[in-house]
Structure formats: structure tokens, C-alpha cells
Amino acid sequence: MILIVGGEASGKRTYAEGLGYSRKQMADAVLNDCPVLFHLERLVAENWEHAEELLEPLLKKEVVICNEVGSGVIPANRPDRKAREATGRLCILLAREADSVVRMVCGIPMVLK
Amino acid sequence: MMILLTGGSACGKSSYGERLCASQPGPRYYIASMKPYGIDGAEKVARHRRLRQGKGFETIERYTDLASLILPEKGCALLECICNLTANEMFDEEGNIDDPYDRVLSGVQALRKQCDTLVVITNEVGAEDGSAYDEGTREYMRILGAINLALAREADTVLELVCGIPIVRKGDLPKL
């Protein structure tokens, strides 16, 4: 599994296309048969209390794409705050198991693992 | 030796900082700057306590005025975190706002003199459009940014944590 993280519109899906995946193979915040999942942060936000249950199905994906959501001001309301935390923690677990971790900045990939 | 750890929320700064300190000779001090407000605060404190358990840290709670803190002995300290310390020094209960830049930096300098190794944790809060926030919050983002710049200048090593993985921004990756 390859984990791709980065800010909004930083080139994450374009990078995945470069790996050979079409947009049709990319699922938007939903677990289905597609080899690529993007907007992981939205999937987590739907059910942040059980974010860790996503780990196992996500590890079966070929590519997981997540927006980095932790580097702004801490949100004032609890669900937003908890979802943001859960996204970060889940990404740490995914990164630990991933074959490769890539972070996008201005469309430029930085290989972290 | 001063090591600055930065990154967003929940990127693995605390556990990396604890591992760094655990690799150093003691005594080890954990300087907690977060006032545990509400249920979130209590959860966070409980989580950090659990993570630190068995790693030989003496916890010192210090919400403001770091400059006058005297450590019992010279050793290794983990200061967590600059974002809370800055907020505590900046806003009072009546809603007054004061520039805490000098107090935060002099506090870190005073602590550093008492440590063989000082690990400082801060937070990235500026990676978004801040225009929707009130003036106090925008001022906080500016001041915390300025403090982070100054701390990075003074630090021997600066690491950014992303998904638990350290990226070297200054100096060398510490051996763990």
C-alpha cells in the first residue's frame, strides 16, 4: 500500500495517475472495490469514534490518499477536533504499515518512506 | 542540545519526543503547559500520561512563566507544547491579549540552560487561510509563527513530523 498525503490540491491524485491509476479507479471517501481511495479525512469524519476500524480495509488498498488536516488552528467544535485528531492518528498507523509514504507539496512528491 | 519538533495535530510529535528523551540519560522531566480544559483536555492528559508511563519522566505542570522554573537537577526535558504556553501567556480570563513573544522565548532559554538535552514541541497552525478567524486568533497565528521561527534559529536540530515520520529541517536526524 502506498500512502499519499498533502494539503488540498497539492497534486495527490495526479501523482497517483502517474503511478498508473485512472480516475475511475479512485473512490471518493468510500470503501469499495477500487484500488485507490481518496479523501480519507472525509471518511474518518463520518465516524471518527471508530476510525481505527478503517485500518484493516485500508491496508488492502493499493493507494490511500489523505489530505493533511492537522496544520491549521485547532477547531472550536468537538466533532471537527476529534475527526482531525483521528485522521492524524490513523495516518500514523497507515504509514507504519505502508510500503511507501509520499507527501505532496506543490505537485512535487517527497518520499518519506 | 536543543531539538525542536514541529508538525500538525496528531502527527506523532509527542511519541517521537518521548522516544528521544528515553534515549538520553536521566533525570527526565516532562513539562506540561496545557491547562486541561473540559473533556478534550482530560482525554489528552490521560493519553499523554499513558504514553509516558514507565519511561521515567517526572511531570511538572507549568502553564505560564517558564522563565522562573527551576529543575531539581540537570537532565533531559520535554517541553510540551509551545502552542499552549503561547496561548496561556497571550490570553487571560477577561479576554485581554498580550504579546507573549519575549516571555515564551526567555522561558525556553532559561530551561535550556538547565538541560543537557531539551526537546521542545510546537505546532504548525498556519497551513490554512486564517482570514475567517477573529483578530485574536489571527494574532495568535502570527505570534506563534514568529516564536517558531526564533526557536528554529536557536535549535541545533529541527524535525517536522509527518504521519509519525521525522523530516530533518535543520541539523542531523538523532540516533534512536
HADDOCK unambig.tbl for C-alpha pairs under 7 A between the chains (distance, minus, plus):
assign (segid A and resid 70 and name CA) (segid B and resid 8 and name CA) 4.33 0.50 0.50
assign (segid A and resid 70 and name CA) (segid B and resid 9 and name CA) 4.55 0.50 0.50
assign (segid A and resid 70 and name CA) (segid B and resid 10 and name CA) 6.91 0.50 0.50
assign (segid A and resid 71 and name CA) (segid B and resid 7 and name CA) 6.77 0.50 0.50
assign (segid A and resid 71 and name CA) (segid B and resid 8 and name CA) 4.02 0.50 0.50
assign (segid A and resid 71 and name CA) (segid B and resid 9 and name CA) 6.41 0.50 0.50
assign (segid A and resid 71 and name CA) (segid B and resid 124 and name CA) 4.87 0.50 0.50
assign (segid A and resid 71 and name CA) (segid B and resid 125 and name CA) 4.91 0.50 0.50
assign (segid A and resid 71 and name CA) (segid B and resid 126 and name CA) 6.49 0.50 0.50
assign (segid A and resid 71 and name CA) (segid B and resid 127 and name CA) 5.24 0.50 0.50
assign (segid A and resid 72 and name CA) (segid B and resid 124 and name CA) 6.54 0.50 0.50
assign (segid A and resid 72 and name CA) (segid B and resid 125 and name CA) 3.92 0.50 0.50
assign (segid A and resid 72 and name CA) (segid B and resid 126 and name CA) 5.28 0.50 0.50
assign (segid A and resid 72 and name CA) (segid B and resid 127 and name CA) 5.16 0.50 0.50
assign (segid A and resid 72 and name CA) (segid B and resid 128 and name CA) 5.39 0.50 0.50
assign (segid A and resid 73 and name CA) (segid B and resid 125 and name CA) 4.87 0.50 0.50
assign (segid A and resid 85 and name CA) (segid B and resid 9 and name CA) 6.39 0.50 0.50
assign (segid A and resid 85 and name CA) (segid B and resid 10 and name CA) 5.33 0.50 0.50
assign (segid A and resid 88 and name CA) (segid B and resid 9 and name CA) 6.87 0.50 0.50
assign (segid A and resid 88 and name CA) (segid B and resid 10 and name CA) 4.68 0.50 0.50
assign (segid A and resid 88 and name CA) (segid B and resid 11 and name CA) 5.54 0.50 0.50
assign (segid A and resid 88 and name CA) (segid B and resid 163 and name CA) 6.81 0.50 0.50
assign (segid A and resid 89 and name CA) (segid B and resid 10 and name CA) 5.60 0.50 0.50
assign (segid A and resid 89 and name CA) (segid B and resid 11 and name CA) 6.78 0.50 0.50
assign (segid A and resid 91 and name CA) (segid B and resid 163 and name CA) 5.45 0.50 0.50
assign (segid A and resid 92 and name CA) (segid B and resid 11 and name CA) 6.76 0.50 0.50
assign (segid A and resid 92 and name CA) (segid B and resid 163 and name CA) 4.34 0.50 0.50
assign (segid A and resid 92 and name CA) (segid B and resid 164 and name CA) 5.18 0.50 0.50
assign (segid A and resid 95 and name CA) (segid B and resid 163 and name CA) 6.08 0.50 0.50
assign (segid A and resid 112 and name CA) (segid B and resid 165 and name CA) 6.96 0.50 0.50
